[in-house]
Amino acid sequence: LPAVISISIRVSRPDAPYPVYLRTSYGPWRTYMQTHEIDRDFLIFDFILVMTVALAGIGVANTMLIQVQARSREFSVLRMVGMSGLQVALLLLAEGVIVGLVGAMLAAVVGNALGAASVSFLDHFTLFDYSFRFSYVATGAFSALCVLTCASAALYPSLVATRASSA
């Protein structure tokens, strides 16, 4: 109970209900500790992001492996008409990059729209003031991560496709 009493909530909206927790200390140390605690609480979202990227990479690699198996005759014909194994591998890497670009565009549009909706929801139903800020840097970084994940997931299927017999 004493630990709960020492936590406070800053009410900056007049329509928010009276806080249950009372402010017992002030200063930069308290602000630092609150920020540190909130950052630690949100580490779960970083873990979810890493797991989502890993699962997406596995899914893209699996899908491309299935395509390589289904298109084995096509790759054999391409090899017979003069395409080298490197060119076949580059073809599949280009397909992986295209999948990544499409995924990045969809993620940027849908992700920012859902983020804005979530922040609006949180702003209306919590005691904190939230505002959505679009970040070109974060959007670009996650888009690059999406393209890089799909391109790296296409490496193994492209190696499998180069081993296709032209006989």
C-alpha positions as CSV (number, residue, x, y, z in Angstrom):
1,L,0.0,0.0,0.0
2,P,2.7,2.6,0.7
3,A,4.2,2.0,-2.7
4,V,0.9,2.7,-4.4
5,I,0.5,5.9,-2.6
6,S,3.9,7.2,-3.7
7,I,2.8,7.0,-7.4
8,S,1.0,9.9,-9.0
9,I,-0.8,10.7,-12.2
10,R,-0.6,14.1,-13.8
11,V,-4.1,15.3,-14.6
12,S,-3.9,17.9,-17.4
13,R,-7.4,17.5,-18.8
14,P,-10.2,19.1,-16.9
15,D,-12.7,16.4,-17.8
16,A,-10.5,13.6,-16.4
17,P,-11.6,12.1,-13.1
18,Y,-9.8,12.9,-9.9
19,P,-6.6,10.8,-9.6
20,V,-6.6,8.1,-7.0
21,Y,-2.8,8.4,-6.4
22,L,-1.4,11.4,-4.6
23,R,1.8,13.2,-5.5
24,T,4.4,12.7,-2.7
25,S,7.6,13.9,-4.3
26,Y,8.7,16.3,-7.0
27,G,11.9,16.8,-9.1
28,P,13.9,15.6,-11.9
29,W,14.8,12.3,-10.2
30,R,11.2,11.3,-9.9
31,T,10.5,12.3,-13.6
32,Y,13.5,10.2,-14.7
33,M,12.4,7.2,-12.7
34,Q,8.8,7.4,-14.1
35,T,10.1,7.6,-17.6
36,H,12.5,4.7,-17.0
37,E,9.7,2.6,-15.6
38,I,7.3,3.4,-18.5
39,D,10.1,2.6,-21.0
40,R,10.7,-0.7,-19.3
41,D,7.0,-1.5,-19.4
42,F,6.9,-0.9,-23.2
43,L,9.8,-3.3,-23.9
44,I,7.1,-6.0,-24.5
45,F,6.2,-4.1,-27.7
46,D,9.8,-4.3,-28.9
47,F,9.8,-8.0,-28.3
48,I,6.5,-8.4,-30.2
49,L,8.0,-6.4,-33.1
50,V,11.1,-8.7,-33.2
51,M,9.0,-11.8,-33.2
52,T,6.7,-10.4,-35.9
53,V,9.6,-9.7,-38.2
54,A,11.1,-13.1,-37.6
55,L,7.8,-14.8,-38.3
56,A,7.3,-12.7,-41.4
57,G,10.7,-13.7,-42.7
58,I,10.0,-17.4,-42.1
59,G,6.6,-17.0,-43.9
60,V,8.2,-15.3,-46.9
61,A,10.9,-17.9,-47.1
62,N,8.4,-20.7,-46.9
63,T,6.2,-19.2,-49.6
64,M,9.1,-18.7,-51.9
65,L,10.3,-22.3,-51.4
66,I,6.9,-23.5,-52.3
67,Q,7.0,-21.3,-55.5
68,V,10.5,-22.7,-56.3
69,Q,9.2,-26.2,-56.1
70,A,6.1,-25.4,-58.2
71,R,8.2,-23.6,-60.8
72,S,11.0,-26.1,-61.1
73,R,10.2,-26.8,-64.8
74,E,10.1,-23.1,-65.5
75,F,13.6,-22.7,-64.0
76,S,14.8,-25.7,-66.0
77,V,13.5,-24.1,-69.3
78,L,15.1,-20.8,-68.4
79,R,18.4,-22.5,-67.8
80,M,18.1,-24.4,-71.1
81,V,17.6,-21.1,-73.1
82,G,20.8,-19.6,-71.6
83,M,20.0,-18.1,-68.2
84,S,22.8,-18.7,-65.7
85,G,22.2,-19.9,-62.1
86,L,23.2,-16.4,-60.9
87,Q,20.5,-14.8,-63.1
88,V,17.9,-17.2,-61.7
89,A,19.0,-16.4,-58.2
90,L,18.8,-12.6,-58.9
91,L,15.3,-13.1,-60.4
92,L,14.1,-14.7,-57.1
93,L,15.9,-12.0,-55.0
94,A,14.1,-9.3,-57.1
95,E,10.8,-11.1,-56.4
96,G,11.6,-11.0,-52.6
97,V,12.5,-7.3,-52.8
98,I,9.2,-6.6,-54.6
99,V,7.3,-8.5,-51.9
100,G,9.1,-6.4,-49.3
101,L,8.3,-3.1,-51.0
102,V,4.6,-4.0,-51.3
103,G,4.6,-5.1,-47.7
104,A,6.4,-1.9,-46.6
105,M,3.9,0.3,-48.4
106,L,1.0,-1.5,-46.8
107,A,2.6,-1.5,-43.4
108,A,3.3,2.2,-43.6
109,V,-0.2,3.1,-44.5
110,V,-2.1,0.7,-42.3
111,G,0.3,0.9,-39.4
112,N,0.2,4.7,-39.2
113,A,-3.6,4.7,-39.5
114,L,-4.0,2.2,-36.7
115,G,-1.4,4.1,-34.7
116,A,-3.4,7.3,-35.0
117,A,-6.6,5.6,-34.1
118,S,-5.0,3.9,-31.0
119,V,-3.5,7.2,-29.8
120,S,-6.9,8.9,-30.2
121,F,-8.5,6.1,-28.2
122,L,-5.9,6.3,-25.5
123,D,-6.2,10.1,-25.3
124,H,-9.9,9.9,-24.6
125,F,-9.8,7.1,-22.1
126,T,-6.7,7.6,-20.0
127,L,-5.5,10.4,-17.7
128,F,-2.5,11.1,-19.8
129,D,-2.3,13.5,-22.8
130,Y,-1.4,11.6,-26.0
131,S,-0.9,13.0,-29.5
132,F,0.0,11.2,-32.7
133,R,3.2,12.3,-34.3
134,F,4.1,10.9,-37.7
135,S,7.8,10.1,-38.0
136,Y,9.4,9.9,-41.4
137,V,12.6,8.4,-39.8
138,A,10.7,5.5,-38.1
139,T,8.5,4.8,-41.1
140,G,11.6,4.7,-43.3
141,A,13.5,2.5,-40.9
142,F,10.7,0.0,-40.6
143,S,10.1,0.0,-44.3
144,A,13.8,-0.7,-44.9
145,L,13.6,-3.5,-42.3
146,C,10.6,-5.0,-44.2
147,V,12.5,-4.9,-47.5
148,L,15.7,-6.3,-45.9
149,T,13.8,-9.1,-44.2
150,C,12.0,-10.2,-47.4
151,A,15.3,-10.0,-49.4
152,S,17.2,-12.1,-46.9
153,A,14.3,-14.5,-46.7
154,A,14.6,-15.0,-50.5
155,L,18.3,-16.0,-50.3
156,Y,17.7,-19.6,-49.5
157,P,15.0,-20.2,-52.1
158,S,17.2,-18.6,-54.7
159,L,20.0,-21.0,-53.8
160,V,17.6,-23.9,-54.1
161,A,16.5,-22.6,-57.5
162,T,20.0,-22.5,-58.8
163,R,20.4,-26.2,-58.1
164,A,17.6,-27.0,-60.5
165,S,18.7,-29.4,-63.1
166,S,18.4,-28.3,-66.7
167,A,17.9,-31.8,-67.9
